[in-house]
Amino acid sequence: MPNRFITHVTNLNDPTSDHTPVLLHIGAQPLLKQNRPTITPGITNWNTFRNILSKKTILNVKLKSSADIDSAINLLTNNIQNAAKDSSTQRPSKSLTNNLTPELRQLLAKKRRARSTWQRTHYPDDKTRYNMLSNKLKSLLKIHKNDSYKNYLQNLSLKNGSLWRKTKSILRIKEITPPLRRPHNSLATTDKEKADTLAEGLSSAFVPHSISPPPLHLETVAESLYSPLPMALPAKPTSPAEISGIIKKLANRKSPGHDLITNKVIKNLPAKTIIFLAHIYNATLRLSYFPSTWKSSVIVTILKPGKPPKHPSSYRPISLLQVLGKILEKILLKRLSHITTVNKNIPNFQFGFRTNHSRIHQLHRVTDTISTALETKKYCAGLFLDVAKAFDTVWHDGLLFKLKTLFPAPYYLILKSYLDNHTFKVHHNLEHSKQFPIAAGVPQGSDIAPFLYTIYTSDLPTSENTILGTYADDTAILSTATDHTTASRQLQTHIDILSQWFVKWRIKINETKSSLNTFSLRPHYCPPITMNNIMIPHSNEVKYLRLTWSSHLMNKRKKLNSRMHLLRPLLRSNLTLDIKILLYKTLIQPLWAYGVVVWGSAKKSNKRTIQAFQNICCRLITGAPWYVSNNIINSDIKIRSVNDTATLYYKRFHAKLLSNPNQLIKDLATPALPGNPTRRLKRNWCRDLKIL
């Protein structure tokens, strides 16, 4: 097909055929590349932006009702958008020249003349000369292309960000969403159809689970919600200084909400506009009203790992909210967190989304319990629960019931306003679905959503005979006993209590996706556990907080091999040695370093696969010959071994434990395992990294 014809290929997606039929359009209209909508196209003059916005901002605006607040927000949003557009100019179009040398241009002209001559004469000698020039040109162009690429790599720099742009382009694998299967078994092929299909699936997911709590409990919740609120002091007002502090901490590269106002635009707001913004925020706090404009989210979907891409339920929703609304969430969250800290509303076993708490703390705590059971010849039965759509199905009435009992009236009312009448639309490529209401859940992507979920699960029942550990919705329950029957019985008793609590608050557990594990050096397995008359499957390994106990290192090695394969062109290029080492430490090492505080005490035979991978990377970076030992290479480029890295990380981790306000985390700082058992096993535990 000659290049002068404009063609377009369409996949027919015919399910009745065992092939993939396509339709070729000849003489079609050219497909113009559509740019993503933005209010700052090209280059923005931020001084001009601030001057325009300062002139448009009027401070004496009435803010005495919710309608006044919405009107002021719309005015401010329009002013910011117009000022950004008026201050931006289009970038000059990029030159498409291929930067050929004069010799190559001359050779290209000779080849074209030779081809023209041969096409006119068809003499064999002219054909031979044309082939000779064509082959010579191909060879020289290949050399020129390689030299240009080497020169491009050599000029990559940290100062102008070109290095990180290159690594991002290498590591980012663009996922193409295949046709989605609709409920009536038809296919959604266009971007608009896919957006609508995903939105319809999410609208049916953002509802409470079809679980019927006890009628008496429903009456209690309803009576509480309709009961009058006690008198309380108004919410603490904000200030321009507090708002400016929040704005400074915003990340530049974050996707905006439907108003297209980015964090970078917000960071360039003039002082007068920030004062006006403070007036709006104080009005919302005074009236306990969360503006309706900021309760509309744009959802982008991400394919869940290992899920079939053709099913709409295989995609995880991420809400993109307007940055002005997220700043108000941060202001509100600061005040709510202070109240919960003073009143100790969040239990110590909840480590999720709390200051000075991390996954590693919870993993260390769980590992300590298992280690103590092994040292004392006991059985440790571990139950790891899978909560179905935890954030998306939070029962709003139940959440408001708990918020009303924990927070003063002004904060309860603004949270109630925040949860009411939330809407969303799905964004897929450049298409949007229509808007849908949200009947349950807290929007993933908002700042306050994780806090609300921890409040919702703050009264999770505990038991004297078990250890409960949660990180947001990841829940682990451990029971230790001298015999396996007692360990299971203690666990079953706690599960029966939890089952009633889950029904009470309309939380669904995936029994078949949950896991029961027996941690012991003795031969027996713990008897099975049932939940809602469904047996929890027993497993020999479990993944908790992204860490798999037995096969973690082997799985990490596979991911590391894939990452190194992608970065190999840079690691063995002519970049400086310092930049190559920086690439390894920032893009490769963090993949295996996660959880090294916990698994770093494993036997050398288990860690050998990670150390071998690091040795391969170091040789690739340095280009060292075979006779130079790995120890010398690591010493010269100052890259620590896996053992030394684990020891260093643990010492840093351990140094901060005693200063933590949570007593469960302070207990991790003891020199011995919980209960100070006699060491009988020739094994190293997490704490041993401190003395290695």
BELURVEN-V945937 format. One record per backbone hydrogen bond with DSSP energy under -0.5 kcal/mol. NH is the residue of the N-H (numbers start at 1). CO is the residue of the C=O. E is the energy in kcal/mol with one decimal. If there is no record, write none. Layout:
nh:NH co:CO e:E
nh:NH co:CO e:E
//
This chain:
nh:5 co:2 e:-1.4
nh:7 co:5 e:-0.6
nh:8 co:25 e:-1.6
nh:10 co:23 e:-2.4
nh:12 co:10 e:-0.5
nh:12 co:21 e:-2.3
nh:13 co:21 e:-0.6
nh:15 co:13 e:-0.8
nh:17 co:14 e:-1.3
nh:21 co:19 e:-0.7
nh:23 co:10 e:-2.8
nh:25 co:8 e:-3.0
nh:25 co:23 e:-0.6
nh:26 co:24 e:-0.6
nh:27 co:6 e:-1.8
nh:28 co:6 e:-1.9
nh:32 co:30 e:-0.8
nh:39 co:260 e:-0.6
nh:43 co:89 e:-2.5
nh:45 co:87 e:-2.7
nh:46 co:44 e:-1.0
nh:49 co:45 e:-2.1
nh:50 co:46 e:-2.5
nh:51 co:47 e:-2.2
nh:52 co:48 e:-2.6
nh:53 co:49 e:-2.4
nh:54 co:50 e:-2.3
nh:55 co:51 e:-1.8
nh:56 co:52 e:-1.7
nh:57 co:53 e:-1.6
nh:61 co:59 e:-2.1
nh:69 co:65 e:-2.0
nh:70 co:66 e:-2.5
nh:71 co:67 e:-2.3
nh:72 co:68 e:-2.4
nh:73 co:69 e:-2.4
nh:74 co:70 e:-2.3
nh:75 co:71 e:-2.1
nh:76 co:72 e:-2.6
nh:77 co:73 e:-2.9
nh:78 co:74 e:-2.4
nh:79 co:75 e:-2.2
nh:80 co:76 e:-2.4
nh:81 co:77 e:-2.5
nh:82 co:78 e:-2.7
nh:83 co:79 e:-2.4
nh:84 co:80 e:-2.3
nh:85 co:81 e:-2.2
nh:86 co:82 e:-2.6
nh:87 co:83 e:-1.1
nh:88 co:85 e:-1.1
nh:89 co:43 e:-2.6
nh:105 co:101 e:-2.3
nh:106 co:102 e:-2.3
nh:107 co:103 e:-2.3
nh:108 co:104 e:-2.5
nh:109 co:105 e:-2.0
nh:110 co:106 e:-2.0
nh:111 co:107 e:-2.3
nh:112 co:108 e:-2.0
nh:113 co:109 e:-2.2
nh:114 co:110 e:-2.5
nh:115 co:111 e:-2.4
nh:116 co:112 e:-2.3
nh:117 co:113 e:-2.5
nh:118 co:114 e:-2.5
nh:119 co:115 e:-2.5
nh:120 co:116 e:-1.3
nh:121 co:117 e:-2.5
nh:122 co:118 e:-2.6
nh:127 co:123 e:-2.0
nh:128 co:124 e:-2.6
nh:129 co:125 e:-2.4
nh:130 co:126 e:-2.3
nh:131 co:127 e:-2.5
nh:132 co:128 e:-2.4
nh:133 co:129 e:-2.4
nh:134 co:130 e:-2.4
nh:135 co:131 e:-2.7
nh:136 co:132 e:-2.2
nh:137 co:133 e:-2.3
nh:138 co:134 e:-2.3
nh:139 co:135 e:-2.2
nh:140 co:136 e:-2.3
nh:141 co:137 e:-2.7
nh:142 co:138 e:-2.0
nh:143 co:139 e:-1.9
nh:144 co:140 e:-2.7
nh:145 co:141 e:-2.6
nh:146 co:142 e:-2.3
nh:147 co:143 e:-2.6
nh:148 co:144 e:-2.4
nh:149 co:145 e:-2.2
nh:150 co:146 e:-2.5
nh:151 co:147 e:-2.4
nh:152 co:148 e:-2.2
nh:153 co:149 e:-2.5
nh:154 co:150 e:-2.4
nh:155 co:151 e:-1.4
nh:156 co:153 e:-1.3
nh:163 co:157 e:-2.0
nh:165 co:161 e:-1.9
nh:166 co:162 e:-1.9
nh:167 co:163 e:-2.3
nh:168 co:164 e:-2.2
nh:169 co:165 e:-2.0
nh:170 co:166 e:-1.7
nh:171 co:167 e:-2.6
nh:172 co:168 e:-2.1
nh:173 co:171 e:-0.7
nh:174 co:172 e:-0.7
nh:176 co:174 e:-0.5
nh:177 co:175 e:-0.6
nh:180 co:188 e:-1.8
nh:181 co:310 e:-3.1
nh:182 co:180 e:-0.6
nh:182 co:186 e:-3.1
nh:185 co:182 e:-2.0
nh:188 co:180 e:-2.6
nh:189 co:187 e:-0.7
nh:194 co:190 e:-2.5
nh:195 co:191 e:-2.4
nh:196 co:192 e:-2.3
nh:197 co:193 e:-2.5
nh:198 co:194 e:-2.7
nh:199 co:195 e:-2.2
nh:200 co:196 e:-2.5
nh:201 co:197 e:-2.0
nh:202 co:198 e:-2.3
nh:203 co:199 e:-2.5
nh:204 co:200 e:-1.4
nh:205 co:201 e:-0.7
nh:206 co:202 e:-2.4
nh:207 co:205 e:-1.9
nh:209 co:393 e:-0.5
nh:209 co:506 e:-0.6
nh:211 co:209 e:-2.7
nh:213 co:211 e:-0.8
nh:217 co:214 e:-0.5
nh:218 co:214 e:-2.0
nh:219 co:215 e:-2.2
nh:220 co:216 e:-2.0
nh:221 co:217 e:-2.4
nh:222 co:218 e:-2.5
nh:223 co:219 e:-2.7
nh:224 co:220 e:-2.0
nh:225 co:221 e:-2.2
nh:226 co:222 e:-1.8
nh:227 co:223 e:-0.8
nh:227 co:224 e:-0.5
nh:235 co:285 e:-0.5
nh:243 co:239 e:-2.2
nh:244 co:240 e:-2.6
nh:245 co:241 e:-2.1
nh:246 co:242 e:-1.9
nh:247 co:243 e:-2.5
nh:248 co:244 e:-2.2
nh:249 co:245 e:-0.9
nh:249 co:246 e:-0.6
nh:250 co:247 e:-1.5
nh:254 co:252 e:-1.6
nh:260 co:257 e:-1.7
nh:262 co:260 e:-0.7
nh:264 co:252 e:-0.5
nh:266 co:262 e:-1.9
nh:267 co:263 e:-2.2
nh:268 co:264 e:-0.6
nh:268 co:265 e:-1.1
nh:269 co:266 e:-1.6
nh:274 co:270 e:-1.7
nh:275 co:271 e:-2.0
nh:276 co:272 e:-1.9
nh:277 co:273 e:-2.5
nh:278 co:274 e:-2.2
nh:279 co:275 e:-1.8
nh:280 co:276 e:-1.9
nh:281 co:277 e:-2.6
nh:282 co:278 e:-2.6
nh:283 co:279 e:-1.8
nh:284 co:280 e:-2.1
nh:285 co:281 e:-2.2
nh:286 co:282 e:-2.4
nh:287 co:283 e:-2.5
nh:288 co:284 e:-0.8
nh:289 co:284 e:-2.0
nh:291 co:289 e:-0.6
nh:294 co:291 e:-0.8
nh:295 co:292 e:-1.6
nh:296 co:293 e:-0.7
nh:297 co:295 e:-0.6
nh:297 co:423 e:-2.2
nh:298 co:320 e:-2.1
nh:299 co:297 e:-0.5
nh:299 co:425 e:-2.9
nh:300 co:318 e:-2.4
nh:302 co:316 e:-2.1
nh:304 co:314 e:-2.9
nh:307 co:304 e:-1.9
nh:311 co:308 e:-1.3
nh:312 co:181 e:-0.6
nh:314 co:311 e:-1.9
nh:315 co:312 e:-1.2
nh:316 co:302 e:-3.8
nh:318 co:300 e:-2.5
nh:319 co:444 e:-3.7
nh:320 co:298 e:-3.5
nh:321 co:319 e:-0.7
nh:323 co:261 e:-0.5
nh:326 co:322 e:-1.9
nh:327 co:323 e:-1.9
nh:328 co:324 e:-1.3
nh:329 co:325 e:-1.9
nh:330 co:326 e:-2.2
nh:331 co:327 e:-2.2
nh:332 co:328 e:-2.6
nh:333 co:329 e:-3.1
nh:334 co:330 e:-2.0
nh:335 co:331 e:-1.2
nh:336 co:332 e:-2.3
nh:337 co:333 e:-2.9
nh:338 co:334 e:-1.4
nh:339 co:335 e:-1.6
nh:340 co:336 e:-2.3
nh:341 co:337 e:-2.2
nh:342 co:338 e:-2.3
nh:343 co:339 e:-2.5
nh:344 co:340 e:-0.9
nh:345 co:340 e:-1.8
nh:347 co:345 e:-0.5
nh:350 co:347 e:-1.3
nh:351 co:349 e:-0.8
nh:351 co:470 e:-2.7
nh:354 co:351 e:-0.7
nh:357 co:354 e:-1.6
nh:362 co:358 e:-1.3
nh:363 co:359 e:-2.7
nh:364 co:360 e:-2.7
nh:365 co:361 e:-2.1
nh:366 co:362 e:-2.5
nh:367 co:363 e:-2.7
nh:368 co:364 e:-2.4
nh:369 co:365 e:-1.7
nh:370 co:366 e:-2.0
nh:371 co:367 e:-2.8
nh:372 co:368 e:-2.5
nh:373 co:369 e:-1.7
nh:374 co:370 e:-2.0
nh:375 co:371 e:-2.3
nh:376 co:372 e:-1.9
nh:377 co:374 e:-1.0
nh:378 co:373 e:-3.0
nh:379 co:481 e:-3.3
nh:380 co:519 e:-1.5
nh:381 co:379 e:-0.5
nh:381 co:479 e:-3.1
nh:382 co:380 e:-0.6
nh:382 co:517 e:-3.1
nh:383 co:477 e:-3.1
nh:384 co:382 e:-0.5
nh:384 co:515 e:-2.8
nh:385 co:383 e:-0.6
nh:385 co:475 e:-1.9
nh:387 co:385 e:-0.6
nh:388 co:508 e:-2.5
nh:389 co:387 e:-0.5
nh:390 co:387 e:-0.7
nh:393 co:389 e:-1.2
nh:394 co:391 e:-0.6
nh:396 co:394 e:-0.6
nh:399 co:395 e:-2.4
nh:400 co:396 e:-2.9
nh:401 co:397 e:-2.0
nh:402 co:398 e:-1.6
nh:403 co:399 e:-2.5
nh:404 co:400 e:-2.3
nh:405 co:401 e:-1.0
nh:406 co:402 e:-1.1
nh:407 co:403 e:-2.2
nh:412 co:408 e:-2.3
nh:413 co:409 e:-2.6
nh:414 co:410 e:-1.7
nh:415 co:411 e:-2.0
nh:416 co:412 e:-2.4
nh:417 co:413 e:-2.3
nh:418 co:414 e:-1.8
nh:419 co:415 e:-1.9
nh:420 co:416 e:-1.4
nh:422 co:419 e:-0.7
nh:423 co:295 e:-1.9
nh:424 co:436 e:-2.3
nh:425 co:297 e:-1.5
nh:427 co:299 e:-3.0
nh:428 co:426 e:-0.5
nh:428 co:431 e:-2.7
nh:431 co:428 e:-2.5
nh:433 co:426 e:-1.9
nh:436 co:424 e:-2.8
nh:438 co:422 e:-2.4
nh:439 co:206 e:-1.4
nh:439 co:437 e:-0.6
nh:440 co:206 e:-0.7
nh:441 co:394 e:-2.5
nh:442 co:391 e:-2.7
nh:445 co:446 e:-0.6
nh:446 co:443 e:-1.7
nh:452 co:448 e:-2.1
nh:453 co:449 e:-2.0
nh:454 co:450 e:-2.1
nh:455 co:451 e:-2.0
nh:456 co:452 e:-2.2
nh:457 co:453 e:-1.7
nh:458 co:455 e:-1.3
nh:460 co:457 e:-1.3
nh:466 co:463 e:-0.8
nh:467 co:478 e:-2.8
nh:469 co:476 e:-2.7
nh:470 co:349 e:-2.3
nh:471 co:474 e:-2.2
nh:473 co:471 e:-0.5
nh:474 co:471 e:-2.0
nh:475 co:385 e:-0.8
nh:475 co:473 e:-0.7
nh:476 co:469 e:-2.9
nh:477 co:383 e:-2.5
nh:478 co:467 e:-2.6
nh:479 co:381 e:-2.3
nh:480 co:465 e:-0.5
nh:481 co:379 e:-2.2
nh:487 co:483 e:-1.8
nh:488 co:484 e:-1.9
nh:489 co:485 e:-2.4
nh:490 co:486 e:-2.6
nh:491 co:487 e:-1.7
nh:492 co:488 e:-2.9
nh:493 co:489 e:-2.2
nh:494 co:490 e:-1.7
nh:495 co:491 e:-2.4
nh:496 co:492 e:-2.3
nh:497 co:493 e:-1.5
nh:498 co:494 e:-2.4
nh:499 co:495 e:-2.8
nh:500 co:496 e:-1.4
nh:501 co:497 e:-1.7
nh:502 co:498 e:-2.9
nh:503 co:499 e:-2.0
nh:504 co:500 e:-2.1
nh:505 co:501 e:-1.6
nh:506 co:503 e:-1.0
nh:507 co:502 e:-2.7
nh:510 co:386 e:-2.9
nh:511 co:509 e:-1.3
nh:514 co:510 e:-1.2
nh:515 co:384 e:-2.1
nh:516 co:537 e:-2.2
nh:517 co:382 e:-2.9
nh:519 co:380 e:-3.0
nh:519 co:517 e:-0.6
nh:520 co:518 e:-0.7
nh:531 co:534 e:-2.8
nh:534 co:531 e:-1.1
nh:536 co:529 e:-3.2
nh:537 co:511 e:-0.5
nh:539 co:516 e:-2.6
nh:544 co:542 e:-0.6
nh:544 co:547 e:-2.4
nh:547 co:544 e:-1.0
nh:549 co:542 e:-1.4
nh:549 co:547 e:-0.5
nh:552 co:548 e:-1.0
nh:555 co:551 e:-2.2
nh:556 co:552 e:-2.3
nh:557 co:553 e:-2.0
nh:558 co:554 e:-1.5
nh:559 co:555 e:-1.8
nh:560 co:556 e:-2.7
nh:561 co:557 e:-2.3
nh:562 co:558 e:-1.8
nh:563 co:559 e:-2.3
nh:564 co:560 e:-2.7
nh:565 co:561 e:-2.1
nh:566 co:562 e:-1.7
nh:567 co:563 e:-1.9
nh:568 co:564 e:-1.0
nh:570 co:567 e:-1.0
nh:571 co:567 e:-2.4
nh:572 co:568 e:-2.1
nh:573 co:570 e:-1.1
nh:580 co:576 e:-1.9
nh:581 co:577 e:-2.4
nh:582 co:578 e:-2.1
nh:583 co:579 e:-2.4
nh:584 co:580 e:-2.1
nh:585 co:581 e:-2.5
nh:586 co:582 e:-1.9
nh:587 co:583 e:-2.4
nh:588 co:583 e:-0.5
nh:588 co:584 e:-1.5
nh:589 co:584 e:-3.1
nh:591 co:588 e:-1.4
nh:592 co:588 e:-0.8
nh:592 co:589 e:-0.8
nh:593 co:589 e:-2.0
nh:594 co:590 e:-0.9
nh:596 co:593 e:-2.1
nh:598 co:595 e:-1.6
nh:599 co:595 e:-2.6
nh:600 co:596 e:-1.6
nh:601 co:598 e:-0.7
nh:602 co:599 e:-1.8
nh:606 co:603 e:-0.8
nh:607 co:603 e:-1.6
nh:608 co:604 e:-1.0
nh:610 co:607 e:-0.6
nh:611 co:607 e:-2.1
nh:612 co:608 e:-2.8
nh:613 co:609 e:-1.5
nh:614 co:610 e:-2.2
nh:615 co:611 e:-2.2
nh:616 co:612 e:-2.0
nh:617 co:613 e:-2.3
nh:618 co:614 e:-2.4
nh:619 co:615 e:-2.1
nh:620 co:616 e:-2.2
nh:621 co:617 e:-2.5
nh:622 co:618 e:-2.3
nh:623 co:619 e:-2.5
nh:624 co:619 e:-0.5
nh:628 co:625 e:-1.4
nh:629 co:627 e:-0.5
nh:633 co:629 e:-1.9
nh:634 co:630 e:-2.8
nh:635 co:631 e:-2.2
nh:636 co:632 e:-2.6
nh:637 co:633 e:-2.2
nh:638 co:634 e:-0.6
nh:639 co:634 e:-2.0
nh:640 co:638 e:-0.5
nh:645 co:641 e:-2.5
nh:646 co:642 e:-2.4
nh:647 co:643 e:-2.3
nh:648 co:644 e:-2.5
nh:649 co:645 e:-2.7
nh:650 co:646 e:-2.2
nh:651 co:647 e:-2.2
nh:652 co:648 e:-2.0
nh:653 co:649 e:-2.4
nh:654 co:650 e:-3.3
nh:655 co:651 e:-1.8
nh:656 co:652 e:-0.6
nh:656 co:653 e:-0.9
nh:657 co:654 e:-1.3
nh:658 co:654 e:-0.5
nh:660 co:657 e:-1.7
nh:663 co:661 e:-0.5
nh:665 co:662 e:-0.6
nh:666 co:662 e:-2.0
nh:667 co:663 e:-2.0
nh:668 co:665 e:-1.1
nh:669 co:666 e:-1.9
nh:670 co:667 e:-1.2
nh:676 co:673 e:-2.6
nh:680 co:678 e:-0.7
nh:683 co:681 e:-1.7
nh:688 co:685 e:-1.2
nh:689 co:685 e:-0.5
nh:689 co:686 e:-1.7
nh:690 co:687 e:-1.6
nh:691 co:688 e:-1.1
nh:692 co:688 e:-0.7
//
